[in-house]
Amino acid sequence: MKTVFTKEEGVAGNLNLDFGSTESIRNEFLFLMEIKETIWDVYISYYFRITDDGFVQLATQNNTKEMYIIAQFKLRYEDRKKNLLLIIIKNFVAHRFDEFHPIYKSSSIITKDDFDNILKYLGKMRQDNIEKAKTIETEIITFLRDHRMDPVPDGRSVYDWSALCPNAKDKHRFKISTLDDSWHCAHCQKKGNLKELETWIRGLKISKDQGNLSQMMNELKKHGSIQSAEIFRWWMSRY
């Protein structure tokens, strides 16, 4: 009997879900579709499995040909293809394929027209979410804008935004949810509410000021004057 490891639903990489190993069930997965992912210029093959306890699973392979399950949802429709289209859409939304324009290569189930319609649907959904998000600005968005952190709607839902991370020397962005005014930076492994964001930013500023002050004192001691333009601007901005 084909069953699932867990009855949780979602996309694994997006929610840190574990759908179990495919080692003993690999032969139960059927080929679904191959695409070309244009960002990394790689080909991705998808496989599916429909279980006896009412789930559809989506799997793919890595470079070593190891197969792993990347998404799982309960069957919503009697029609098998509708369930497969749904899990493809969910996976594409999670991995932002609506922005990265993957290229259809082959499938005996999903047609090229199906694939193109998925991308059109995702593009429209993303734009609709962006427009709606602009009408639901909350306290955390106002805070981010006041601190010049460039908050912009993400498009995944009406509540999802992104902003420049305050700890981002490489200008990475972190995620915001206006549903509960929470934030999460996967790069820095930090998350919390608005108050915790304010505390984090305050701590970063104190740490930076201490570092700048130490560098300035070293330059004054060694050269008799401030040598770094960045340190000079920081010092002058304090007055």
N, C-alpha and C positions, 0 to 999 in steps of 0.2 A: 504493500500500500504506500502510495506517495504522500508524504506529509511534510510539513515545514518544521524547521528547528525552533522557530519562535513565531508567535502570531502577531508580532508587531508589524506595522506598515510604514513604508517610507523608502527613501533613497539612502543607502548606507553611508556614503561619504558626507552627505549633508547633515545627518543626524547622529553620526557615530553609532550606527546600528550594526549588530552582528547577526547575520542570517545563517551562520553555520558553514561548515566545510562542504565542498562538492566532491570530495575524494571518493565517497562510496556511491554517489548518485550522478556522477558526471555523464554516464550514458543515458540518463533520463532527460537531458537537455537537448533541444532541437535547434538547429540553426535558424535564426530569425532574419538578420540583416547585416550587411557590411557597409560602413561609411568611411569617408576620409575626414579626419578632424584637421581643419585648416590652420589652427594656431600652432600645433606641434608637427604638422605635416606627417601624421601617422594614420594608419588604417585601423579601424576598430571593428571587430566582429561581435555581434550580440547573439545570445542564445536564450531560449525561454524554456520554462518548465511549468506545467499546470498540475497542481496537486489534487489529491482526492479529498482533501479537507478544505477546498475552496479558495486557493490562492494561485496567483500567477507570479512567477519569479523571472527576473532578468539577470543574466550573467554575461561576463566578458572574460577575455584572456589577457594576461600580461605577457611580457617579452619571453618569459620562460615557458609559455603555453599553459601555465597554471590557471585554471578557471575559478572565478570567484563571483559570488552573487552580489550584485550592486543595488538591486531594488526588489521590493516585494509588496504586493497589494492584494486585497481580497478581490475575488471575481465580482464584477458589478453587472455583467451582461451575460446573456445566454450565448451570444455570438463571440466566438473565440477571438476573432480579429479585432473587435472593439476593445476587448481587454488588453490585447497586445498594443494597440494604438495608445491606450490610456497610459500604460506603464512606460512606453517610449516618451510620451509627452512629459510625464512626471520626471523622468531621468533627464531629459533635455532642459527642463526648467531649472533643475537643481544644478546643472553644470553649465548654464548660460549658453547653450548651443544656439539659442535664438539670436545671440549677438555674434557668434563666431562662425556662422554660416557653414555647417558641415556639408559635405558633398555625398549624395547618394551613389552607392556603387552597385549593390546587388541584393536581391531578396526574392523568395518565391511566395511571400505572403504580403509584404508591404510594397505597394507599387511606387513608382516615381511620383505620380500624382498625389498619392497618400502622403509621401514624405514632404513634398512641396507645400501641401495644405497644412501640415503640422507646423512648418516654419512660419507660414503666413499667420496662422492662428496664434502662435507664440509671440510673434512680432506685434500683432494687434493687442494681445492681452498685456504685454509689457508696456506698451504706450498708454493704454487705458489706465493701468495701475499707476504709472508715473503722473498722469494728469489728476487722478483722484487723490494721490498722496499729497499733492500740493495744496489740497483743500483741507487736509487734516494735520496741519503743522501743530506740534505740541511744544511743551516747555523745553525739552531736550534739543529740539531742532533750533529754537530761538537761541538757546545757550551756545550751540555749535556755531551758528551764524555770527553771533556777537564776538566769538573768539576766532573768527576767520578760519574755520576748519572745513569750509566748503561742503556743507551737507547737501546731498542730492538724492532724489528718489532712486531706488535701486531697480524697481520694476517687477521684482518677483511677486510682490503683493502690494496692496495699498499701504501697508505699514512698514515696508522695508526701505531703509535709506543706507547710504554710506557716507563717511566723512574722513578727512585727513586725520591720521592717528597723531596724537600729540607727541608720541615717542618715535616718530617716523623720520629718521635721518634719510631713509631711502624713499620717502614719500608714499609709503603704503597706506591703504585705507582700512577702516574698520567698520563693522556692521552696527546699524541702529535699528531698533524696532519701536515705532511710535505706539504699538499696541499697549505696551507697559512702560515705555520710556527707558528701555534697557539697551545696553551696548555690549559688544563682544569683539575683541581683537585676537584672532587666531595666531597672528604673528607674534604678538607680545604675551599671549596666553593670559589675558586680562579680561574681566567682564564685570558688570554690575549695573547699578542704577545711576541716576543723575548725580546724586550726592557723592557716590563713590567715584564717579568720573571727575567731579570737581576736586576731590581729595587727591586723586592720582595726578591730575594736571598741576596742582599746587606743589606736590612732592617733586615732580619732574622739574618745575621751575626753580625750586630751592636747590636741587642737586645741580642744575645747570649754572645757577648763579655762583654756587660754591666753586665749581670747576673753573668758571670764567675769572672769578676773583683770584683763585690760586695761580692761574696762568698770568694774570695781569701783574701780580706781585712778583712773580719770577722774572717777567720781562723788565719791570722797573728796577729790580735788583741787579739784573745782568747788564741792561743797556741804558738805564736811566730814563727810559721813556717807554710808552706802549708801542709795541712793534706790529701787532696784529690789527688789521682794519676791523675785523669782526669784533674783537675785544674792545676796541675804541668805540665802535657804534653801540655796543652793549653798555659800556660805562656811561656814555653821554645820554643814552635813553633813560637812564635812571634819574635824571634831573630835569 
